[in-house]
Amino acid sequence: MSRDDIVWRPDPATAARTRIARFMAAQGIDSLATLQRRSVEEPEWYWDAVVRDLGFVWSKPYTKVLDNSRGIMWPSWFPGGAMNLTVNAVDRHVKAGRGDKPAVVWESENGEVVTLSYATLAREVNRLANALRRLGLREQDTVGIFLPMSPEAVIAILAVNRIGAIYTPCFSGYGGAAVAARLQGCDAKVLITADGFYRRGQVVPMKRTADEAVAASPTVKHVIVLRRLGGKAPEPAPWTTGRDHWWQELVLAESPECPAAQVPADHPALIIYTSGTTGKPKGTVLTHGGFSLKNAHDFAYCFDIGEGDRVFWVTDLGWLMGPMLICGALLLGATAVLFEGTPDYPQPDRLWTLVAKHRITHMGISPTAVRALMPHGDAWWKKHDRSSLRIVASTGEPWNPEPYRWLFEAIGAGRVPIINYTGGTEISGGILSCFPIAPIKPCSFAGPIPGMAAEVFGDDGRPVREEVGELVITRPWPGMTRGFWQDAARYEETYWSRWPGVWTHGDWAFVDADGFWFIHGRSDDTLKIAGKRVGPAEVESVLVGHPAVAEAAAVGVPHEIKGETVICFAVLRPGHAASEPLRAALVEMVVQAMGKAIKPERVLFAAELPKTRSAKIMRRVIRATYLGKEPGDLSSLDNPGGVKAIAEAI
């Protein structure tokens, strides 16, 4: 791509009003490049300025910004300071007179809407926090939260943090074994769950799953159950007297006042587990100061979120974007819009209905979700008002050009920028992003987010341009995980073992001649064919360019001559059938686009691809299934049928 491929440029007057432009003006900085350079060269100046710009409240001022005496792997941010995430997310807005403003708007699958003001949210958080203390929970104790996206999910995570305890979020669709693995991993004392919720018109019986998990988790002494289904549960789950408590009854007599525990900035706020290729999931530790500051920083300066905005993301509490949506919106005084259901149920226009009904200003969506909505046709989205949209955010996986352009040109009418954003659970947010003050190329990132010393390294550990390399970070940042829970050695091995003092993120990245950045997938998914390194997303983009293909996955398998060869799996759009001519056409498309060396050994047709709840294609599982090997950790798998579909396609 060249600069001629730029699809969006900021309007100068609008750009000048953005939060990042106003911050730059206040600091006397005249360009994004200068801001990025100074932010990594002078981190103490930068992050102190950010704290002040975002209005963060400290009960005890920090004595310095960064203590790096333990080395880059174990920095201490804002030592000497004391604070609490919930004070910055809720209390300060109430104190400033914004208590009547909407903090949370929730819509259930069947269309019920609940709105919580900041004042109401504060009261409910305090009631649950007091109840948790009465159950014996103390600072540093851990709580599993196994809830759908709901107002109570917001209340639960804030109540746990209010008393200085730590929460572990679990995907709402997990089975008992996956929930148990997380409860066991962090020695949880309490589990907060629901009797069930609705997904595609069916009841998901959460309490039964929770009971199975708790039976294998001896540290759990109390289970708090939200009565979501009421008397509509098809079959009530068993009740354990003394252990199980109805949420609504537990908080009934509690005071709406609860002083927030004042904790150090690096006090753990949550332990969020990420999938491991093999073995047990990794418990990533995120902190009150680091997570809240990085989250608010990115939402303010990348997405331009502030008071009065309504922020929605297609996500779940078990993916970091769930806590980020909730906390990022609240930390900036905006409204978090939550949805219990799925974007295409009961009809393919459900997402666009939400946008129009709730006047959503910022919508976050993954490329996979966009590809799933495209085949339903234009009539579904055209009948809904999308004029409230100001920013579309995207994260989770690399883009393909066709769905990107559909989202930009059709849904956004060419006026709404797609802020492409990539990072990770261990980052507390993003590494690369687009910005509302910078031009955008399709599928690209403008560059590193201020404060992130990102680079692309070749095999020799030196920066490269115009070739695919490892995405790395060379300096610490607030939000950086405080290691893996009770497993420091695994953390150091995972991120710091390839090059001394360099965080290796595990993504392939590419910087083009114009300075735009691209992600080419996970580096452990990479294809190396006849000595040429190729990101799977490059091959997949070619395949989904065919009008018959809805989704695709490319994996590398051993080959006696090439060393490795490409195997492709394609999911077809409705109305298209697998055939030998189609298979040959897809192979030829890849050859024409990428050369004969990358010619797929096989193109197979599958009913679906295995994915995580955050919509990432699990290529390692596809590869292992194809090779007849054990697929490793499947706790993040959303659709078990995806593994079966791959096996049936072979």
Residue pairs with C-beta under 8 A, 6 or more apart in sequence:
1 441
1 442
1 444
1 512
1 514
1 516
2 513
2 514
3 514
5 441
5 442
6 439
6 440
6 441
7 405
7 408
7 414
7 440
7 441
7 442
8 408
8 414
8 417
8 418
8 439
8 440
9 439
9 440
10 417
10 436
10 437
10 438
10 439
14 436
15 21
15 436
15 437
16 22
18 304
18 436
18 437
19 300
19 301
19 304
19 305
19 306
20 32
20 35
20 300
20 301
20 302
20 304
20 435
20 436
20 437
21 437
23 49
23 50
23 53
23 301
24 30
24 32
24 35
26 53
27 35
27 49
29 35
29 38
32 435
32 437
32 438
32 446
32 447
35 450
36 447
36 448
36 450
38 45
38 46
39 46
39 450
39 451
40 46
40 448
40 450
40 451
40 452
40 453
40 475
43 65
43 66
43 451
43 475
43 476
43 477
44 64
44 65
44 66
46 450
46 451
47 65
47 66
47 77
47 293
47 451
47 478
48 65
50 293
50 297
50 451
51 78
51 293
54 293
54 296
54 297
54 300
54 331
54 332
55 92
56 83
56 88
56 292
56 293
56 296
57 83
57 87
57 88
57 91
57 92
58 81
58 82
58 83
59 82
59 83
59 84
59 87
59 262
60 80
60 81
60 82
60 83
60 262
61 80
61 81
62 78
62 79
62 80
62 81
62 265
63 79
63 80
63 81
64 78
64 79
64 80
65 77
65 78
66 75
66 76
66 77
66 476
67 75
67 76
67 77
67 79
68 75
68 76
68 476
69 76
70 76
71 501
72 475
72 476
72 501
73 491
73 492
73 495
73 496
74 482
74 483
75 476
75 480
76 266
77 265
77 266
77 289
77 290
77 478
78 265
78 266
78 289
78 478
79 264
79 265
79 266
81 264
81 265
81 289
82 262
82 263
82 264
82 265
83 262
83 263
83 265
83 288
83 289
84 161
84 162
84 164
84 260
84 261
84 262
84 263
84 288
85 158
85 161
85 269
85 288
85 291
85 292
85 327
86 125
86 158
86 161
86 162
86 260
87 260
88 292
88 296
88 331
89 158
89 292
89 327
89 330
89 331
90 103
90 118
90 121
90 122
90 125
90 158
90 330
91 122
91 260
93 99
93 101
93 103
93 118
93 330
93 333
94 118
94 119
94 122
98 118
98 307
98 333
99 117
99 118
99 119
99 122
100 117
100 118
100 119
101 117
101 118
101 307
101 333
101 335
102 115
102 116
102 117
102 118
102 335
103 116
103 117
103 118
103 120
103 121
103 154
103 330
103 335
103 336
104 114
104 115
104 116
104 121
104 151
104 154
104 326
104 335
104 336
104 338
105 113
105 114
105 115
105 310
105 335
105 336
105 337
105 338
105 358
106 113
106 114
106 115
106 116
106 149
106 150
106 151
106 337
106 338
106 339
106 340
107 113
107 337
107 338
107 339
107 340
107 341
107 354
107 357
107 358
108 198
108 340
108 341
109 197
109 198
109 199
109 200
109 201
109 340
109 341
109 342
109 345
110 198
114 151
116 124
116 151
116 154
121 154
121 155
121 158
122 256
123 256
124 155
124 251
124 256
125 155
125 158
125 159
125 162
125 258
126 159
126 162
126 254
126 255
126 256
126 257
126 258
127 251
127 254
127 255
127 256
127 258
128 155
128 156
128 159
128 247
128 250
128 251
128 254
129 159
129 160
129 162
129 163
129 258
130 251
130 254
130 255
130 258
131 159
131 224
131 250
131 251
131 254
132 143
132 159
132 160
132 163
132 165
132 190
133 163
133 258
134 254
135 190
135 221
135 222
135 245
136 189
136 221
137 143
137 163
137 165
137 189
137 190
138 163
138 164
138 165
139 163
139 164
139 165
139 261
139 263
139 267
140 164
140 165
140 166
140 268
141 165
141 166
141 189
141 190
142 165
142 166
142 167
142 168
142 186
142 187
142 188
142 189
142 271
143 156
143 160
143 165
143 166
143 167
143 168
143 188
143 189
143 190
143 191
143 192
144 167
144 168
144 170
144 179
144 182
144 183
144 186
144 188
144 190
144 191
144 192
144 213
144 220
145 153
145 156
145 157
145 160
145 167
145 168
145 169
145 170
145 191
145 192
145 317
146 170
146 172
146 174
146 179
146 191
146 192
146 193
146 194
146 206
146 209
146 210
146 213
147 153
147 156
147 172
147 192
147 193
147 194
147 206
147 226
147 317
148 172
148 194
148 197
148 204
148 206
148 228
148 316
148 317
148 340
149 172
149 315
149 316
149 317
149 322
149 338
149 339
149 340
150 194
150 197
150 226
150 228
150 338
150 340
151 338
152 194
152 226
152 247
153 317
153 322
153 326
153 338
154 326
154 330
154 336
154 338
156 167
156 192
157 167
157 169
157 270
157 317
157 323
157 326
157 327
160 166
160 167
161 167
161 269
161 270
161 288
162 258
162 260
162 261
163 258
163 260
163 261
164 261
164 263
164 267
166 186
166 268
166 269
166 270
166 271
167 269
167 270
167 271
168 182
168 183
168 185
168 186
168 188
168 270
168 271
168 272
168 273
168 283
169 270
169 272
169 317
169 318
169 322
169 323
170 178
170 179
170 182
170 317
170 318
171 178
171 316
171 317
171 318
171 319
171 613
171 636
171 638
172 197
172 204
172 206
172 316
172 317
172 318
173 199
173 204
173 316
173 613
173 638
174 209
174 318
174 635
175 209
175 212
176 209
176 210
176 211
176 212
176 213
176 215
176 216
177 212
177 213
177 216
177 635
178 635
178 636
179 191
179 209
179 210
179 212
179 213
180 212
180 213
180 214
180 215
180 216
180 217
181 273
181 280
181 281
181 635
182 188
182 273
182 281
182 283
183 191
183 213
183 214
183 217
183 219
183 220
184 216
184 217
184 219
185 271
185 273
185 280
185 281
185 283
185 485
186 271
186 283
186 485
187 219
188 217
188 219
188 220
189 219
189 220
189 221
189 222
190 220
190 221
190 222
190 223
190 224
191 210
191 213
191 214
191 217
191 220
191 222
191 223
191 224
192 223
192 224
192 226
192 247
193 206
193 207
193 210
193 223
193 224
193 225
193 226
194 206
194 207
194 225
194 226
194 227
194 228
194 229
195 205
195 206
195 207
195 225
195 226
195 227
195 228
195 229
195 233
195 236
195 237
196 203
196 204
196 205
196 206
196 207
196 228
196 229
196 233
197 203
197 204
197 206
197 228
197 229
197 340
198 204
198 340
198 341
199 340
199 341
199 342
200 341
200 342
200 345
201 345
201 346
203 229
203 232
203 233
203 234
205 233
205 234
205 235
205 237
207 225
207 237
208 237
210 223
210 225
211 223
211 237
211 238
211 240
214 220
214 223
214 243
221 243
222 243
222 244
222 245
223 240
223 243
223 244
223 245
224 245
224 247
224 250
225 244
225 245
225 246
225 247
226 247
226 248
227 246
227 247
227 248
263 288
264 288
264 289
265 287
265 288
265 289
265 290
266 287
266 288
266 289
266 290
266 482
267 287
267 288
267 289
268 285
268 286
268 287
268 288
268 482
269 286
269 287
269 288
269 291
269 292
270 285
270 286
270 291
270 323
271 283
271 284
271 285
271 286
271 485
272 283
272 284
272 286
272 318
272 320
272 323
272 425
273 281
273 282
273 283
273 284
273 635
274 281
274 282
274 284
274 424
274 425
274 426
274 636
275 281
275 612
275 633
275 635
275 636
276 282
276 632
276 633
277 524
277 620
277 632
277 633
278 632
278 633
279 632
279 633
280 633
281 633
281 635
281 636
282 484
282 487
282 490
282 491
282 494
283 484
283 485
283 486
283 487
284 425
284 426
284 481
284 484
284 485
285 481
285 482
285 483
285 484
285 485
286 428
286 479
286 481
286 482
287 482
289 478
290 428
290 478
290 479
290 480
290 482
291 323
291 327
291 428
291 479
292 327
292 331
293 478
293 479
294 427
294 428
294 429
294 477
294 478
294 479
295 324
295 327
295 328
295 331
295 428
295 429
295 479
296 327
296 328
296 331
296 332
297 429
297 451
297 478
298 328
298 421
298 429
298 430
298 433
298 449
299 305
299 311
299 324
299 328
299 329
299 331
299 332
300 306
300 332
301 435
301 449
301 450
302 419
302 421
302 430
302 433
302 434
302 435
302 436
302 449
303 311
303 362
303 391
303 393
303 419
303 421
303 436
304 390
304 391
304 436
305 311
305 328
305 329
305 332
305 334
305 362
305 391
306 332
306 333
306 334
307 332
307 333
307 334
308 334
309 329
309 332
309 334
309 335
309 361
309 362
309 390
310 334
310 335
310 337
310 358
310 359
310 360
310 361
310 362
310 388
311 325
311 328
311 329
311 334
311 335
311 336
311 337
311 360
311 361
311 362
311 364
312 325
312 337
312 338
312 339
312 354
312 355
312 358
312 360
312 362
312 363
312 364
313 321
313 322
313 324
313 325
313 363
313 364
313 365
313 393
314 339
314 343
314 351
314 364
314 365
314 366
314 369
315 321
315 322
315 325
315 364
315 614
316 322
316 613
316 614
317 323
318 613
319 612
319 613
319 614
320 424
320 425
320 428
321 364
321 395
321 396
321 614
324 429
325 336
325 338
325 364
326 336
326 338
329 335
329 336
330 336
337 354
337 358
337 360
339 354
341 350
342 350
343 350
343 351
343 365
343 369
343 372
343 373
344 350
344 351
344 372
344 373
344 376
347 380
348 373
348 376
348 377
348 380
349 380
349 381
349 383
349 384
351 365
351 373
352 380
352 381
352 383
352 384
352 386
352 411
353 384
354 360
355 363
355 384
355 385
355 386
355 388
355 389
356 384
356 385
356 386
356 388
359 388
360 388
360 389
361 388
361 389
361 390
361 391
362 389
362 390
362 391
362 392
362 393
363 389
363 391
363 392
363 393
364 392
364 393
364 394
364 395
365 392
365 393
365 394
365 407
366 394
366 395
366 396
366 397
366 614
366 615
367 394
367 396
367 397
367 398
367 399
367 400
367 403
367 404
367 615
368 396
368 397
368 551
368 611
368 615
368 616
368 617
369 615
370 403
370 404
370 406
370 407
371 400
371 403
371 544
371 550
371 551
372 550
373 380
373 381
374 403
374 406
374 550
375 550
375 573
375 574
378 410
381 410
381 411
386 411
386 412
386 413
389 411
389 412
389 416
390 416
391 416
391 417
391 419
391 436
392 407
392 408
392 411
392 412
392 416
392 417
392 418
392 419
393 418
393 419
393 421
394 407
394 418
394 419
394 420
394 421
395 420
395 421
395 422
395 423
395 430
396 614
396 615
396 616
397 521
397 537
397 615
397 616
397 617
398 443
398 518
398 519
398 520
398 521
398 535
398 537
398 541
399 420
399 442
399 443
400 443
400 537
400 540
400 541
400 544
400 545
401 442
401 443
401 541
401 545
402 544
402 545
403 544
404 418
404 442
404 443
405 442
407 418
408 414
408 416
408 418
408 442
412 418
417 434
417 436
417 440
418 434
418 440
419 433
419 434
419 435
419 436
420 432
420 433
420 434
420 440
420 443
420 444
420 445
421 430
421 432
421 433
421 434
421 445
422 430
422 431
422 432
422 433
422 445
422 507
422 519
423 429
423 430
423 431
423 432
423 449
424 431
424 505
425 481
426 480
426 481
426 495
427 477
427 479
427 480
427 481
428 478
428 479
428 480
428 481
429 449
429 479
430 449
430 452
431 448
431 449
431 452
431 454
431 471
431 473
431 505
432 445
432 446
432 447
432 448
432 449
432 452
432 454
432 471
432 509
432 517
432 519
433 445
433 446
433 449
434 440
434 444
434 445
434 446
435 446
438 446
439 446
440 446
441 514
441 516
443 518
444 512
444 516
444 517
444 518
445 516
445 517
445 518
445 519
446 516
446 517
447 454
447 515
447 516
447 517
448 454
448 517
451 477
451 478
452 473
452 477
453 473
453 474
453 475
453 477
454 471
454 472
454 473
455 463
455 471
455 472
455 473
455 474
456 463
456 464
456 465
456 469
456 470
456 471
456 472
456 509
456 510
456 511
456 517
457 463
457 464
457 469
457 470
457 472
457 499
457 502
458 464
458 467
458 469
458 470
459 469
461 499
461 502
464 511
465 511
465 513
466 510
466 511
466 512
466 513
467 510
468 508
468 509
468 510
468 520
468 533
468 534
468 535
469 508
469 509
469 510
470 498
470 504
470 505
470 507
470 508
470 509
470 523
471 504
471 505
471 506
471 507
471 508
471 509
471 519
471 523
472 499
472 502
472 503
472 504
472 505
473 502
473 503
473 505
474 501
474 502
474 503
481 491
483 491
483 492
484 490
484 491
484 494
495 503
495 504
495 505
496 502
496 503
496 504
497 504
498 504
506 522
506 523
506 524
507 519
507 520
507 521
507 522
507 523
508 519
508 520
508 521
508 522
508 523
508 526
508 533
508 535
509 517
509 518
509 519
509 520
510 517
510 518
510 519
510 520
510 535
511 517
511 518
512 518
519 535
519 537
520 534
520 535
520 536
520 537
520 538
521 535
521 536
521 537
521 619
522 619
524 620
525 535
525 536
525 555
525 619
525 620
526 533
526 534
526 535
526 536
526 556
527 533
527 534
527 535
527 536
527 539
527 554
527 555
527 556
527 564
527 566
527 598
528 534
528 556
528 563
528 564
529 556
529 562
529 563
529 564
529 565
529 566
529 597
529 598
530 562
530 563
530 597
531 563
532 597
532 598
534 594
534 598
536 553
536 554
536 555
536 556
536 619
538 594
539 552
539 554
539 566
539 568
539 590
539 594
539 598
539 600
540 552
540 553
540 554
540 568
542 589
542 590
542 593
542 594
543 549
543 552
543 554
543 568
543 570
543 586
543 589
543 590
543 603
544 550
544 551
544 552
545 589
546 585
546 586
546 589
547 573
547 576
548 572
548 573
548 576
548 582
549 570
549 571
549 572
549 573
549 586
550 571
550 572
550 573
551 570
551 571
551 609
551 617
552 568
552 569
552 570
552 571
553 568
553 569
553 609
553 617
553 619
553 622
554 566
554 567
554 568
554 569
554 600
554 619
555 566
555 567
555 569
555 619
555 622
555 623
555 626
556 564
556 565
556 566
556 567
556 623
557 564
557 565
557 567
557 601
557 623
557 626
557 627
558 564
558 565
559 565
559 601
562 597
565 600
565 601
566 590
566 598
566 599
566 600
566 601
567 600
567 601
567 602
567 604
567 623
567 626
568 586
568 590
568 600
568 602
568 603
568 604
569 603
569 604
569 605
569 606
569 609
569 622
569 646
569 649
570 586
570 603
570 604
570 605
570 606
571 605
571 606
571 607
571 608
571 609
572 578
572 605
576 582
578 605
583 603
583 605
586 600
586 603
587 599
587 600
587 603
590 598
590 599
590 600
591 598
591 599
604 649
604 650
605 649
606 645
606 646
606 648
606 649
607 641
607 645
607 648
607 649
608 639
608 641
608 642
608 645
609 617
609 618
609 622
609 642
609 645
609 646
610 617
610 618
610 621
610 622
610 637
610 639
610 642
610 643
610 645
610 646
611 617
611 618
611 637
611 638
611 639
611 642
612 618
612 636
612 637
612 638
613 636
613 638
614 636
615 638
618 636
618 637
618 642
620 631
620 632
621 631
621 632
621 634
621 637
621 642
621 643
621 646
622 646
624 630
624 631
624 632
625 631
625 643
625 646
625 647
625 650
626 646
626 650
631 643
634 640
634 643
637 643
